[in-house]
Amino acid sequence: MIKIRDKKANDLIPALRLVYSSFSDWYKKVILILLYSYFVAEVNGKFAGFVIPRKIDNNVGEIYLIAVSKEYRRMGIGHKLLEKAMDYFKEKNMRKCISWVRLSNDTAKRMYLKAGFRSEDRTIKKRIFGEDLFLMEIDLVGKDAT
């Protein structure tokens, strides 16, 4: 059974391990785990992944990071974490949700498109630490949970 919940103090170590094993620029994401709130996915009580949603302004929320442990991928956990973050933004009366996705991350792009996001390919940019990114976005006003 997949459960999405608020983070707990004992989620810190599994979240740090997941980031370290999943991202070449893991050291930049560690600070975010320490600073921001996030939601955790559990499968049968075991840590499976997390999402960091953050407020950009009063109208826009950003999915900063979704990470799912390798052994739990292809189970819809990333999509459930995305839904939780979008619901969180809707509760905060935000009108739009965005996410910057690495050009090489076809899995994430498919997940966002399936959830109703649009790909704004014209906004490709290079971040200082990493590869080129493109913007995915969805209007939250009038949208039911996906």
BARO-861972 format. One line per field, with one value per atom (N, C-alpha, C, O): residue number from 1; residue in one letter; atom name; x, y, z. Coordinates in Angstrom, 2 decimals, always signed. Layout:
# residues N
nr <- NUM  ...
rest <- A  ...
atom <- CA  ...
x <- X  ...
y <- Y  ...
z <- Z  ...
***
This chain:
# residues 146
nr <- 1  1  1  1  2  2  2  2  3  3  3  3  4  4  4  4  5  5  5  5  6  6  6  6  7  7  7  7  8  8  8  8  9  9  9  9  10  10  10  10  11  11  11  11  12  12  12  12  13  13  13  13  14  14  14  14  15  15  15  15  16  16  16  16  17  17  17  17  18  18  18  18  19  19  19  19  20  20  20  20  21  21  21  21  22  22  22  22  23  23  23  23  24  24  24  24  25  25  25  25  26  26  26  26  27  27  27  27  28  28  28  28  29  29  29  29  30  30  30  30  31  31  31  31  32  32  32  32  33  33  33  33  34  34  34  34  35  35  35  35  36  36  36  36  37  37  37  37  38  38  38  38  39  39  39  39  40  40  40  40  41  41  41  41  42  42  42  42  43  43  43  43  44  44  44  44  45  45  45  45  46  46  46  46  47  47  47  47  48  48  48  48  49  49  49  49  50  50  50  50  51  51  51  51  52  52  52  52  53  53  53  53  54  54  54  54  55  55  55  55  56  56  56  56  57  57  57  57  58  58  58  58  59  59  59  59  60  60  60  60  61  61  61  61  62  62  62  62  63  63  63  63  64  64  64  64  65  65  65  65  66  66  66  66  67  67  67  67  68  68  68  68  69  69  69  69  70  70  70  70  71  71  71  71  72  72  72  72  73  73  73  73  74  74  74  74  75  75  75  75  76  76  76  76  77  77  77  77  78  78  78  78  79  79  79  79  80  80  80  80  81  81  81  81  82  82  82  82  83  83  83  83  84  84  84  84  85  85  85  85  86  86  86  86  87  87  87  87  88  88  88  88  89  89  89  89  90  90  90  90  91  91  91  91  92  92  92  92  93  93  93  93  94  94  94  94  95  95  95  95  96  96  96  96  97  97  97  97  98  98  98  98  99  99  99  99  100  100  100  100  101  101  101  101  102  102  102  102  103  103  103  103  104  104  104  104  105  105  105  105  106  106  106  106  107  107  107  107  108  108  108  108  109  109  109  109  110  110  110  110  111  111  111  111  112  112  112  112  113  113  113  113  114  114  114  114  115  115  115  115  116  116  116  116  117  117  117  117  118  118  118  118  119  119  119  119  120  120  120  120  121  121  121  121  122  122  122  122  123  123  123  123  124  124  124  124  125  125  125  125  126  126  126  126  127  127  127  127  128  128  128  128  129  129  129  129  130  130  130  130  131  131  131  131  132  132  132  132  133  133  133  133  134  134  134  134  135  135  135  135  136  136  136  136  137  137  137  137  138  138  138  138  139  139  139  139  140  140  140  140  141  141  141  141  142  142  142  142  143  143  143  143  144  144  144  144  145  145  145  145  146  146  146  146
rest <- M  M  M  M  I  I  I  I  K  K  K  K  I  I  I  I  R  R  R  R  D  D  D  D  K  K  K  K  K  K  K  K  A  A  A  A  N  N  N  N  D  D  D  D  L  L  L  L  I  I  I  I  P  P  P  P  A  A  A  A  L  L  L  L  R  R  R  R  L  L  L  L  V  V  V  V  Y  Y  Y  Y  S  S  S  S  S  S  S  S  F  F  F  F  S  S  S  S  D  D  D  D  W  W  W  W  Y  Y  Y  Y  K  K  K  K  K  K  K  K  V  V  V  V  I  I  I  I  L  L  L  L  I  I  I  I  L  L  L  L  L  L  L  L  Y  Y  Y  Y  S  S  S  S  Y  Y  Y  Y  F  F  F  F  V  V  V  V  A  A  A  A  E  E  E  E  V  V  V  V  N  N  N  N  G  G  G  G  K  K  K  K  F  F  F  F  A  A  A  A  G  G  G  G  F  F  F  F  V  V  V  V  I  I  I  I  P  P  P  P  R  R  R  R  K  K  K  K  I  I  I  I  D  D  D  D  N  N  N  N  N  N  N  N  V  V  V  V  G  G  G  G  E  E  E  E  I  I  I  I  Y  Y  Y  Y  L  L  L  L  I  I  I  I  A  A  A  A  V  V  V  V  S  S  S  S  K  K  K  K  E  E  E  E  Y  Y  Y  Y  R  R  R  R  R  R  R  R  M  M  M  M  G  G  G  G  I  I  I  I  G  G  G  G  H  H  H  H  K  K  K  K  L  L  L  L  L  L  L  L  E  E  E  E  K  K  K  K  A  A  A  A  M  M  M  M  D  D  D  D  Y  Y  Y  Y  F  F  F  F  K  K  K  K  E  E  E  E  K  K  K  K  N  N  N  N  M  M  M  M  R  R  R  R  K  K  K  K  C  C  C  C  I  I  I  I  S  S  S  S  W  W  W  W  V  V  V  V  R  R  R  R  L  L  L  L  S  S  S  S  N  N  N  N  D  D  D  D  T  T  T  T  A  A  A  A  K  K  K  K  R  R  R  R  M  M  M  M  Y  Y  Y  Y  L  L  L  L  K  K  K  K  A  A  A  A  G  G  G  G  F  F  F  F  R  R  R  R  S  S  S  S  E  E  E  E  D  D  D  D  R  R  R  R  T  T  T  T  I  I  I  I  K  K  K  K  K  K  K  K  R  R  R  R  I  I  I  I  F  F  F  F  G  G  G  G  E  E  E  E  D  D  D  D  L  L  L  L  F  F  F  F  L  L  L  L  M  M  M  M  E  E  E  E  I  I  I  I  D  D  D  D  L  L  L  L  V  V  V  V  G  G  G  G  K  K  K  K  D  D  D  D  A  A  A  A  T  T  T  T
atom <- N  CA  C  O  N  CA  C  O  N  CA  C  O  N  CA  C  O  N  CA  C  O  N  CA  C  O  N  CA  C  O  N  CA  C  O  N  CA  C  O  N  CA  C  O  N  CA  C  O  N  CA  C  O  N  CA  C  O  N  CA  C  O  N  CA  C  O  N  CA  C  O  N  CA  C  O  N  CA  C  O  N  CA  C  O  N  CA  C  O  N  CA  C  O  N  CA  C  O  N  CA  C  O  N  CA  C  O  N  CA  C  O  N  CA  C  O  N  CA  C  O  N  CA  C  O  N  CA  C  O  N  CA  C  O  N  CA  C  O  N  CA  C  O  N  CA  C  O  N  CA  C  O  N  CA  C  O  N  CA  C  O  N  CA  C  O  N  CA  C  O  N  CA  C  O  N  CA  C  O  N  CA  C  O  N  CA  C  O  N  CA  C  O  N  CA  C  O  N  CA  C  O  N  CA  C  O  N  CA  C  O  N  CA  C  O  N  CA  C  O  N  CA  C  O  N  CA  C  O  N  CA  C  O  N  CA  C  O  N  CA  C  O  N  CA  C  O  N  CA  C  O  N  CA  C  O  N  CA  C  O  N  CA  C  O  N  CA  C  O  N  CA  C  O  N  CA  C  O  N  CA  C  O  N  CA  C  O  N  CA  C  O  N  CA  C  O  N  CA  C  O  N  CA  C  O  N  CA  C  O  N  CA  C  O  N  CA  C  O  N  CA  C  O  N  CA  C  O  N  CA  C  O  N  CA  C  O  N  CA  C  O  N  CA  C  O  N  CA  C  O  N  CA  C  O  N  CA  C  O  N  CA  C  O  N  CA  C  O  N  CA  C  O  N  CA  C  O  N  CA  C  O  N  CA  C  O  N  CA  C  O  N  CA  C  O  N  CA  C  O  N  CA  C  O  N  CA  C  O  N  CA  C  O  N  CA  C  O  N  CA  C  O  N  CA  C  O  N  CA  C  O  N  CA  C  O  N  CA  C  O  N  CA  C  O  N  CA  C  O  N  CA  C  O  N  CA  C  O  N  CA  C  O  N  CA  C  O  N  CA  C  O  N  CA  C  O  N  CA  C  O  N  CA  C  O  N  CA  C  O  N  CA  C  O  N  CA  C  O  N  CA  C  O  N  CA  C  O  N  CA  C  O  N  CA  C  O  N  CA  C  O  N  CA  C  O  N  CA  C  O  N  CA  C  O  N  CA  C  O  N  CA  C  O  N  CA  C  O  N  CA  C  O  N  CA  C  O  N  CA  C  O  N  CA  C  O  N  CA  C  O  N  CA  C  O  N  CA  C  O  N  CA  C  O  N  CA  C  O  N  CA  C  O  N  CA  C  O  N  CA  C  O  N  CA  C  O  N  CA  C  O  N  CA  C  O  N  CA  C  O  N  CA  C  O  N  CA  C  O  N  CA  C  O  N  CA  C  O  N  CA  C  O  N  CA  C  O  N  CA  C  O  N  CA  C  O
x <- +0.84  +0.00  +0.88  +1.84  +0.55  +1.29  +0.59  -0.63  +1.35  +0.83  +1.70  +2.93  +1.06  +1.78  +1.48  +0.32  +2.52  +2.35  +3.37  +4.31  +3.16  +4.14  +5.43  +5.41  +6.53  +7.80  +7.82  +7.10  +8.66  +8.92  +10.42  +11.19  +10.83  +12.25  +13.07  +14.19  +12.52  +13.30  +13.34  +13.90  +12.75  +12.83  +14.10  +14.44  +14.81  +15.97  +17.04  +17.51  +17.42  +18.50  +18.09  +18.88  +16.89  +16.53  +16.44  +16.78  +15.98  +15.89  +17.29  +17.52  +18.22  +19.60  +20.25  +20.97  +20.01  +20.55  +20.01  +20.74  +18.70  +18.08  +18.67  +18.99  +18.82  +19.39  +20.83  +21.23  +21.60  +23.00  +23.11  +23.99  +22.23  +22.32  +21.68  +21.91  +20.88  +20.12  +20.61  +20.30  +21.37  +21.71  +23.21  +23.83  +23.79  +25.22  +25.49  +26.59  +24.50  +24.65  +23.94  +23.33  +24.04  +23.34  +23.64  +22.76  +24.85  +25.25  +24.44  +24.28  +23.94  +23.10  +21.70  +21.04  +21.23  +19.88  +19.78  +18.70  +20.89  +20.90  +20.39  +19.59  +20.83  +20.41  +18.90  +18.26  +18.34  +16.89  +16.12  +15.08  +16.63  +15.96  +15.95  +14.99  +17.01  +17.10  +16.25  +15.75  +16.08  +15.38  +13.88  +13.12  +13.46  +12.08  +11.26  +11.79  +9.98  +9.05  +8.93  +9.16  +8.57  +8.35  +7.39  +7.11  +6.90  +6.00  +6.75  +7.60  +6.42  +7.10  +6.13  +4.96  +6.64  +5.88  +6.41  +7.62  +5.49  +5.82  +5.15  +4.04  +5.82  +5.22  +5.32  +6.41  +4.15  +4.09  +4.97  +5.68  +4.91  +5.63  +7.09  +7.77  +7.59  +9.00  +9.13  +8.33  +10.13  +10.42  +10.66  +11.51  +9.90  +10.03  +10.41  +10.91  +10.18  +10.49  +9.93  +9.32  +10.14  +9.64  +9.50  +10.04  +8.77  +8.61  +8.83  +8.37  +9.54  +9.71  +8.92  +9.35  +7.76  +7.02  +7.41  +7.54  +7.61  +7.94  +7.20  +6.92  +6.92  +6.18  +7.14  +8.17  +6.78  +7.55  +7.02  +7.78  +5.71  +5.02  +3.61  +3.31  +2.74  +1.38  +0.56  -0.43  +0.95  +0.19  +0.85  +0.19  +2.14  +2.89  +3.63  +4.34  +3.44  +4.19  +5.10  +4.76  +6.24  +7.19  +7.43  +7.64  +7.39  +7.83  +9.34  +9.86  +10.04  +11.50  +12.17  +13.11  +11.68  +12.33  +11.35  +10.63  +11.32  +10.64  +11.70  +12.40  +11.81  +12.78  +12.10  +11.43  +12.28  +11.72  +12.85  +13.62  +12.96  +13.99  +13.85  +12.74  +14.97  +14.97  +14.04  +13.34  +14.03  +13.22  +11.73  +10.93  +11.33  +9.91  +9.47  +8.34  +10.32  +9.95  +8.99  +8.91  +8.27  +7.28  +6.08  +5.42  +5.79  +4.64  +3.64  +2.64  +3.89  +3.00  +3.28  +2.50  +4.38  +4.69  +5.02  +4.58  +5.79  +6.12  +4.86  +4.74  +3.92  +2.66  +1.87  +1.30  +1.84  +1.13  +1.78  +1.09  +3.11  +3.80  +3.49  +3.30  +3.45  +3.10  +1.69  +1.45  +0.75  -0.63  -0.69  -1.42  +0.06  +0.07  +0.59  +0.02  +1.64  +2.19  +1.20  +1.04  +0.53  -0.46  -1.63  -2.12  -2.08  -3.15  -2.71  -3.49  -1.47  -0.91  -0.96  -1.35  -0.57  -0.61  -2.04  -2.30  -2.96  -4.37  -4.90  -5.65  -4.53  -4.95  -4.43  -5.06  -3.28  -2.69  -3.20  -2.68  -4.22  -4.84  -3.88  -4.02  -2.91  -1.99  -2.67  -3.47  -2.34  -3.01  -2.24  -2.82  -0.94  -0.12  +0.94  +1.41  +1.28  +2.35  +3.37  +3.00  +4.64  +5.71  +6.74  +6.81  +7.53  +8.69  +9.71  +9.36  +10.97  +12.06  +12.54  +12.91  +12.56  +12.90  +14.16  +14.31  +15.06  +16.27  +15.89  +15.01  +16.55  +16.26  +16.39  +15.66  +17.30  +17.54  +16.53  +16.55  +15.64  +14.74  +13.39  +12.39  +13.38  +12.15  +11.07  +9.88  +11.44  +10.47  +9.69  +8.46  +10.39  +9.72  +8.82  +7.70  +9.32  +8.52  +7.21  +6.15  +7.27  +6.04  +5.09  +3.88  +5.63  +4.79  +4.07  +2.87  +4.79  +4.17  +3.13  +2.05  +3.44  +2.47  +1.21  +0.10  +1.36  +0.22  -0.65  -1.87  -0.03  -0.75  -1.40  -2.09  -1.19  -1.81  -0.91  -1.36  +0.36  +1.30  +1.56  +1.43  +1.93  +2.37  +3.89  +4.48  +4.51  +5.95  +6.21  +5.79  +6.92  +7.25  +8.68  +9.61  +8.83  +10.16  +10.91  +12.14  +10.19  +10.84  +11.66  +12.44  +11.50  +12.17  +13.37  +13.76  +13.96  +15.15  +16.22  +16.46  +16.86  +17.94  +18.98  +18.71  +20.13  +21.22  +21.32  +21.48  +21.23  +21.45  +22.95  +23.69  +23.38  +24.80  +25.40  +26.55  +24.65  +25.15  +24.34  +23.37  +24.67  +23.94  +23.65  +24.28  +22.68  +22.37  +21.22  +20.61  +20.94  +19.84  +18.52  +18.32  +17.62  +16.31  +15.23  +15.48  +14.02  +12.89  +11.75  +11.70  +10.85  +9.78  +8.54  +8.10  +7.97  +6.67  +5.74  +6.15  +4.51  +3.59  +2.15  +1.78  +1.33  -0.09  -0.84  -0.38  -1.99  -2.87  -3.67  -4.24  -3.71  -4.40  -5.83  -6.63  -6.16  -7.49  -8.50  -8.35  -9.51  -10.56  -10.17  -10.93  -8.99  -8.54  -8.87  -8.65  -9.42  -9.58  -8.28  -7.42  -8.11  -6.89  -6.78  -7.78  -5.58  -5.35  -5.23  -5.04
y <- -1.18  +0.00  +1.24  +1.33  +2.20  +3.46  +4.51  +4.69  +5.19  +6.25  +7.49  +7.40  +8.66  +9.93  +10.70  +10.83  +11.21  +11.89  +13.01  +13.12  +13.84  +14.87  +14.20  +13.07  +14.91  +14.36  +14.25  +14.95  +13.34  +13.17  +13.29  +13.20  +13.49  +13.65  +12.45  +12.62  +11.23  +10.05  +9.83  +8.84  +10.74  +10.65  +11.29  +11.09  +12.04  +12.79  +11.87  +12.12  +10.85  +9.96  +9.24  +9.25  +8.62  +7.99  +9.00  +8.68  +10.23  +11.25  +11.63  +11.77  +11.79  +12.12  +10.99  +11.24  +9.75  +8.60  +8.54  +8.26  +8.79  +8.75  +9.83  +9.56  +11.04  +12.13  +11.80  +11.99  +11.30  +10.97  +9.90  +9.99  +8.92  +7.83  +8.17  +7.46  +9.23  +9.51  +10.70  +10.80  +11.61  +12.85  +13.11  +12.98  +13.47  +13.79  +15.09  +15.30  +15.96  +17.23  +17.15  +18.12  +15.99  +15.70  +16.72  +17.03  +17.23  +18.13  +19.42  +20.03  +19.85  +21.06  +20.78  +21.66  +19.56  +19.20  +18.90  +18.98  +18.57  +18.28  +19.48  +19.32  +20.66  +21.87  +22.05  +22.47  +21.73  +21.88  +20.94  +21.30  +19.72  +18.77  +19.31  +19.11  +19.98  +20.51  +21.76  +22.01  +22.55  +23.84  +23.78  +24.48  +22.95  +22.96  +21.82  +20.77  +22.05  +20.97  +20.07  +20.51  +18.84  +17.94  +16.84  +16.63  +16.14  +15.01  +13.73  +13.70  +12.67  +11.39  +10.34  +10.31  +9.46  +8.28  +7.07  +6.88  +6.27  +5.01  +3.88  +4.03  +2.75  +1.53  +0.48  +0.08  +0.07  -0.88  -0.44  -1.24  +0.86  +1.42  +1.75  +2.23  +1.49  +1.77  +3.03  +3.25  +3.84  +5.06  +4.72  +3.89  +5.38  +5.09  +6.30  +6.14  +7.51  +8.71  +9.93  +9.86  +11.09  +12.34  +13.40  +13.25  +14.45  +15.60  +16.87  +16.96  +17.83  +19.13  +20.16  +20.57  +20.59  +21.68  +23.00  +23.05  +24.05  +25.33  +26.47  +26.44  +27.46  +28.63  +29.58  +29.97  +29.96  +30.95  +32.35  +33.26  +32.48  +33.71  +33.31  +32.12  +34.27  +33.95  +33.17  +32.54  +33.20  +32.53  +31.30  +30.52  +31.11  +30.06  +29.18  +29.67  +27.87  +26.89  +26.11  +25.89  +25.70  +24.94  +23.57  +23.44  +22.54  +21.22  +21.26  +21.15  +21.43  +21.56  +20.22  +20.13  +19.19  +17.90  +16.78  +16.82  +15.77  +14.51  +13.42  +13.34  +12.59  +11.49  +10.22  +10.23  +9.14  +7.84  +6.82  +6.75  +6.02  +4.98  +4.00  +3.69  +3.53  +2.65  +1.46  +1.10  +0.84  -0.35  -0.08  -1.01  +1.21  +1.56  +2.31  +2.80  +2.41  +3.12  +2.28  +1.06  +2.95  +2.32  +1.77  +0.84  +2.37  +1.96  +3.11  +2.97  +4.24  +5.39  +6.28  +7.19  +6.04  +6.83  +8.27  +9.19  +8.47  +9.83  +10.62  +11.79  +9.98  +10.63  +10.97  +12.06  +10.07  +10.34  +11.49  +12.31  +11.55  +12.67  +13.99  +15.02  +13.94  +15.12  +15.59  +16.78  +14.66  +15.00  +15.65  +16.63  +15.11  +15.66  +17.09  +17.96  +17.34  +18.69  +19.65  +20.79  +19.20  +20.06  +20.34  +21.47  +19.35  +19.57  +20.57  +21.42  +20.47  +21.41  +22.84  +23.77  +23.01  +24.34  +24.86  +26.04  +23.98  +24.38  +24.83  +25.80  +24.12  +24.51  +25.89  +26.61  +26.27  +27.59  +28.63  +29.74  +28.24  +29.12  +29.61  +30.72  +28.79  +29.14  +28.82  +27.89  +29.58  +29.47  +28.61  +28.12  +28.43  +27.72  +26.89  +27.25  +25.77  +24.91  +24.75  +24.50  +24.89  +24.74  +23.74  +23.43  +23.24  +22.41  +22.54  +22.46  +22.73  +22.71  +21.28  +20.68  +20.73  +19.33  +19.25  +20.00  +18.34  +18.15  +17.63  +16.78  +18.14  +17.70  +16.19  +15.59  +15.58  +14.14  +13.29  +12.06  +13.89  +13.12  +12.88  +13.54  +11.93  +11.61  +11.04  +11.28  +10.31  +9.73  +10.83  +10.76  +11.84  +12.96  +13.72  +14.08  +13.95  +14.68  +13.94  +14.57  +12.62  +11.83  +11.93  +12.05  +11.88  +11.96  +13.31  +13.36  +14.38  +15.71  +15.87  +16.42  +15.40  +15.51  +14.70  +15.16  +13.51  +12.68  +13.38  +13.20  +14.18  +14.91  +16.19  +16.89  +16.52  +17.69  +18.90  +19.96  +18.75  +19.86  +20.11  +19.22  +21.33  +21.71  +21.85  +22.26  +21.50  +21.67  +23.00  +23.23  +23.86  +25.17  +25.10  +25.66  +24.42  +24.18  +25.45  +25.45  +26.52  +27.77  +28.36  +29.28  +27.85  +28.43  +27.61  +27.68  +26.85  +26.08  +27.04  +28.09  +26.66  +27.48  +26.60  +25.44  +27.13  +26.41  +26.91  +28.11  +26.01  +26.35  +26.30  +25.57  +27.06  +27.15  +25.81  +25.52  +24.97  +23.66  +22.56  +22.08  +22.14  +21.02  +21.19  +21.99  +20.41  +20.40  +21.34  +21.96  +21.43  +22.28  +21.77  +20.57  +22.71  +22.42  +23.03  +23.99  +22.48  +23.12  +23.19  +22.43  +24.12  +24.40  +23.59  +23.54  +22.96  +22.29  +23.10  +23.52  +23.32  +24.10  +23.65  +23.08  +23.93  +23.62  +24.70  +25.17  +25.09  +26.00  +25.18  +24.14  +25.66  +24.93  +25.40  +24.68  +26.58  +27.13  +26.30  +26.12  +25.80  +25.02  +23.59  +22.87  +23.15  +21.77  +20.93  +21.35  +19.74  +18.77  +18.03  +18.09  +17.32  +16.53  +15.52  +14.90  +15.36  +14.44  +13.03  +12.12
z <- +0.00  +0.00  +0.00  +0.77  -0.87  -0.97  -0.13  -0.24  +0.71  +1.56  +1.39  +1.39  +1.24  +1.15  +2.43  +2.83  +3.08  +4.35  +4.51  +3.72  +5.54  +5.88  +6.35  +6.84  +6.20  +6.66  +8.18  +8.89  +8.66  +10.09  +10.30  +9.34  +11.53  +11.83  +11.35  +10.87  +11.47  +11.07  +9.55  +9.09  +8.76  +7.29  +6.75  +5.59  +7.58  +7.11  +6.51  +5.40  +7.21  +6.73  +5.44  +4.49  +5.35  +4.06  +2.91  +1.78  +3.19  +2.14  +1.67  +0.46  +2.59  +2.21  +1.43  +0.46  +1.83  +1.10  -0.32  -1.27  -0.47  -1.80  -2.70  -3.85  -2.18  -2.98  -3.36  -4.51  -2.42  -2.69  -3.79  -4.65  -3.76  -4.74  -6.08  -7.06  -6.15  -7.37  -8.18  -9.37  -7.58  -8.26  -8.19  -7.14  -9.34  -9.36  -8.61  -8.10  -8.53  -7.80  -6.45  -5.99  -5.82  -4.56  -3.47  -2.67  -3.44  -2.36  -2.34  -1.28  -3.49  -3.53  -3.01  -2.46  -3.18  -2.77  -1.27  -0.69  -0.65  +0.79  +1.57  +2.50  +1.21  +1.92  +1.80  +2.76  +0.66  +0.47  +1.38  +1.92  +1.54  +2.42  +3.85  +4.60  +4.22  +5.58  +5.77  +6.86  +4.72  +4.83  +4.58  +5.24  +3.63  +3.19  +3.78  +4.16  +3.84  +4.17  +2.95  +1.82  +3.18  +2.06  +2.48  +3.66  +1.46  +1.68  +1.34  +0.45  +2.06  +1.93  +1.42  +1.80  +0.55  +0.11  +0.87  +0.99  +1.36  +2.01  +1.25  +0.74  +1.18  +0.64  +1.75  +2.16  +2.22  +3.34  +4.51  +5.12  +4.81  +5.96  +5.72  +6.62  +4.50  +4.20  +3.34  +2.43  +3.64  +2.90  +1.43  +1.12  +0.52  -0.90  -1.74  -2.85  -1.22  -1.98  -1.31  -0.24  -1.97  -1.41  -2.50  -3.60  -2.17  -3.05  -2.23  -1.09  -2.80  -2.17  -2.97  -4.05  -2.45  -3.08  -2.40  -1.18  -3.19  -2.55  -3.22  -4.42  -2.43  -2.89  -3.59  -3.05  -4.82  -5.57  -5.23  -4.91  -5.32  -4.88  -4.49  -4.41  -4.26  -3.79  -4.81  -4.44  -6.07  -7.12  -7.72  -8.41  -7.47  -8.16  -7.15  -6.27  -7.31  -6.54  -7.48  -8.65  -6.97  -7.78  -7.16  -5.96  -8.01  -7.60  -7.75  -8.86  -6.65  -6.76  -7.02  -7.80  -6.37  -6.50  -6.18  -5.18  -7.04  -6.76  -6.89  -7.90  -5.86  -5.90  -5.40  -4.37  -6.14  -5.77  -5.80  -6.76  -4.73  -4.66  -5.82  -6.25  -6.34  -7.52  -7.36  -8.31  -6.19  -6.01  -6.01  -6.07  -5.94  -5.92  -7.17  -7.23  -8.15  -9.39  -10.21  -10.06  -11.09  -12.00  -11.24  -11.70  -10.06  -9.27  -9.12  -8.41  -9.79  -9.69  -8.50  -8.20  -7.80  -6.60  -6.97  -6.29  -8.00  -8.43  -8.75  -8.39  -9.42  -9.76  -8.49  -8.40  -7.52  -6.26  -5.50  -4.90  -5.52  -4.87  -5.59  -4.94  -6.91  -7.69  -7.36  -7.17  -7.28  -6.92  -5.54  -5.34  -4.57  -3.22  -3.23  -2.56  -3.96  -4.04  -4.70  -4.25  -5.76  -6.42  -5.49  -5.45  -4.73  -3.75  -2.69  -2.27  -2.26  -1.29  -1.83  -1.13  -3.09  -3.70  -3.82  -3.59  -4.18  -4.29  -2.93  -2.85  -1.86  -0.51  -0.14  +0.65  -0.72  -0.48  -1.49  -1.55  -2.28  -3.28  -4.35  -4.85  -4.70  -5.78  -7.10  -7.19  -8.10  -9.39  -10.41  -11.37  -10.18  -11.16  -10.43  -9.35  -11.05  -10.55  -11.68  -12.82  -11.35  -12.34  -11.85  -10.66  -12.78  -12.44  -13.57  -14.75  -13.19  -14.16  -14.26  -13.25  -15.47  -15.69  -16.55  -17.51  -16.18  -16.98  -18.36  -18.49  -19.38  -20.75  -20.91  -21.69  -20.19  -20.33  -19.56  -19.68  -18.76  -17.90  -18.58  -18.27  -19.51  -20.25  -19.35  -19.59  -18.32  -17.39  -16.68  -16.58  -16.20  -15.52  -16.50  -16.16  -17.69  -18.68  -18.95  -19.00  -19.13  -19.37  -18.17  -18.36  -16.96  -15.77  -15.70  -15.44  -15.95  -15.91  -17.01  -16.77  -18.21  -19.31  -18.99  -19.26  -18.41  -18.04  -17.00  -16.98  -16.14  -15.10  -15.63  -14.88  -16.91  -17.49  -17.65  -18.06  -17.32  -17.47  -18.95  -19.79  -19.24  -20.58  -20.56  -19.56  -21.67  -21.82  -22.50  -23.63  -21.80  -22.36  -22.91  -22.33  -24.05  -24.62  -24.97  -25.04  -25.19  -25.56  -24.42  -24.64  -23.20  -22.05  -21.59  -20.42  -22.51  -22.14  -21.65  -22.24  -20.53  -20.01  -19.36  -19.05  -19.16  -18.50  -17.07  -16.83  -16.15  -14.74  -14.48  -15.15  -13.54  -13.24  -12.84  -13.19  -12.11  -11.67  -12.33  -11.73  -13.50  -14.08  -15.55  -16.24  -16.01  -17.43  -17.77  -16.90  -19.08  -19.53  -18.98  -18.80  -18.72  -18.15  -19.02  -19.75  -18.94  -19.58  -18.58  -17.62  -18.81  -17.88  -18.21  -19.36  -17.19  -17.28  -16.38  -15.29  -16.80  -15.97  -16.17  -17.20  -15.14  -15.19  -14.42  -13.38  -14.95  -14.23  -13.22  -13.56  -12.00  -10.93  -10.72  -10.12  -11.21  -11.02  -11.83  -13.03  -11.15  -11.81  -12.10  -12.74  -11.64  -11.88  -10.66  -9.52  -10.90  -9.83  -9.68  -10.57  -8.58  -8.39  -9.52  -9.90  -10.07  -11.18  -10.71  -11.51
***
